[in-house]
């Protein structure tokens, strides 16, 4: 029998939930079949990258692991805001069709805007998240339309940097969003959300859209998609997290499985 590891670093694929990634690992590694396991720090369904798994007695130390700093590479899409702050959400705001994007202007706005986030600040949880209020996940309140006070937590942004910016065609964007949303299993309003995206994009006169890539080093519990949404508010252009990949958790920066 193989030796049971206290910690395991998995590669959570885009479209998977953390629990699906954990269960897939357990099925492939039968020695862990009856071993207590949990993940320390979740990733949204459309986020990918490092997922830290704790086993055996280490499960009881989960809170310690949740405080570890994390690094992400993420992309932001210009011109749209959704209720989830990423592509797996309904478009609730968009720029007018005749808005002219200028690459250099967007880059400068991003480089200036990200400076606001350096240091500590109180970040509100996204309303579509598993954070509970009075024992009920926030996403349940959001789906029902019931108003609730959204809690916040103090997070620390150690570093955030602009990496690059590119343009993608409308056709490629529609195809990209459709393909990725269809990867997600379970009830995340996929059919409804995809229908909204297709309608919004087909009615948009823009032939291409800009996507920028950034890197961030932040304290545990930081929501990157909230950073994307708030950055959009700071620069005056709706933004969403287009893709998110976790590349480091504390000392861990390599996939083990």
C-alpha positions, 0 to 999 in steps of 0.5 A: 500500500502506498504511503498516505500523504498529509497534503496533496496538490491537485490540478483542478480543471476548468468546469470541475468543482473542488469536490469533483476533483477530490472525488476523482483523485480518490477513485484513482487512488484506492489507498485513500478510499476510507481516508478522511479528506477535504480541500483547503481553499475552494475554487469556483467552477470556472477557475482552475489550478492548484487545489490543496487537499488535506488527509487524515489528521491534517483535516483538523488543521484546515483553518491554518491552511486557509490563511495561506497566501495565494497567487493567481493569473487571471484575465479580465474581459472589458465591456461587461458586468455580470451578477457573478463577476465572471462569465458564469453569470447573467450580463447585467451591464454593458457598454453602449455599442458605439463605445470605442476601445483604445488599447493603450488607454485600457492598459493605462487605466488598468495599470493605474487602477490596480494600485488602489488594491495594494495593501489591506482592504475590506472586500465584500463577498460576492452575492453568488458564493457559498458564504453563509449568512444565518446558515444560508449560502449567499447564492440562495438569497441571490437566486430567490431575490431576497435582500440580505446584508452582504458580509465583508472580510479584510484581505491583503493584496501583496502584489498585483501586476498588469501582464498583457492585453489582447483582442479577440473577435466576437465569434471567438468570444461567443464560442469560448464562453459557450464551450466553457460554460458547458463544461460546468456540471450541476445547477449553475443556471448554465442554460439561462446564462448562455442564452443571455450571453448569446443574445447580448453578444449578437446584438452588440455591434463591436466586432472584437473585444479586449482581454487583459492578463494580470497576476495577483498575490493575495491573502487566503480568502480573497475573491479574484472575481470581486477584484475584477468587478471592483477594478471595473468600477474604479476605471469606469469600464465594466469588467468581469473575470474571464479566466482564473488560474491559481498558481501558488498556495503558500509554499506549493507551486507545483501539481503533484497529481 
